[in-house]
Amino acid sequence: MMRVLTNLFLFFKEGFSNMKVGKTLWLIVFIKLFIMFAVLKVFFFPNYLKTNFKDEASRSNHVRQELIHRMK
């Protein structure tokens, strides 16, 4: 089992080290992921519970009521 994992790791290591266009494409993928999760989250997904409820008890009560309401 360990030999299979070692061979798999060496296969990918050699493949990534010999890439030319692939490195640029992977860089684009990581930049897009950063934009999606870091930048868009801040602007389009505000923290609803923190902005609408003062304390932890009221937040948890709201979540509990929503869960109960959606199960019906």
MOMO-V458263 format. One record per backbone hydrogen bond with DSSP energy under -1.0 kcal/mol. NH is the residue of the N-H (numbers start at 0). CO is the residue of the C=O. E is the energy in kcal/mol with one decimal. If there is no record, write none. Layout:
BEGIN
nh:NH co:CO e:E
nh:NH co:CO e:E
END
This chain:
BEGIN
nh:4 co:0 e:-2.0
nh:5 co:1 e:-2.3
nh:6 co:2 e:-2.6
nh:7 co:3 e:-2.4
nh:8 co:4 e:-2.5
nh:9 co:5 e:-2.6
nh:10 co:6 e:-2.2
nh:11 co:7 e:-2.2
nh:12 co:8 e:-2.7
nh:13 co:9 e:-2.5
nh:14 co:10 e:-2.0
nh:15 co:11 e:-2.8
nh:16 co:12 e:-2.0
nh:17 co:13 e:-1.3
nh:24 co:20 e:-2.1
nh:25 co:21 e:-2.7
nh:26 co:22 e:-2.0
nh:27 co:23 e:-2.1
nh:28 co:24 e:-2.2
nh:29 co:25 e:-2.4
nh:30 co:26 e:-2.2
nh:31 co:27 e:-2.3
nh:32 co:28 e:-2.3
nh:33 co:29 e:-2.2
nh:34 co:30 e:-2.3
nh:35 co:31 e:-2.6
nh:36 co:32 e:-2.6
nh:37 co:33 e:-2.6
nh:39 co:34 e:-2.3
nh:42 co:38 e:-1.5
nh:43 co:39 e:-2.9
nh:44 co:40 e:-1.4
nh:47 co:45 e:-1.3
nh:50 co:46 e:-1.8
nh:51 co:47 e:-1.7
nh:52 co:48 e:-1.7
nh:58 co:54 e:-1.7
nh:59 co:55 e:-2.5
nh:60 co:56 e:-2.2
nh:61 co:57 e:-2.1
nh:62 co:58 e:-2.3
nh:63 co:59 e:-2.5
nh:64 co:60 e:-2.5
nh:65 co:61 e:-2.3
nh:66 co:62 e:-2.3
nh:67 co:63 e:-2.4
nh:68 co:64 e:-2.6
nh:69 co:65 e:-2.3
nh:70 co:66 e:-1.1
END
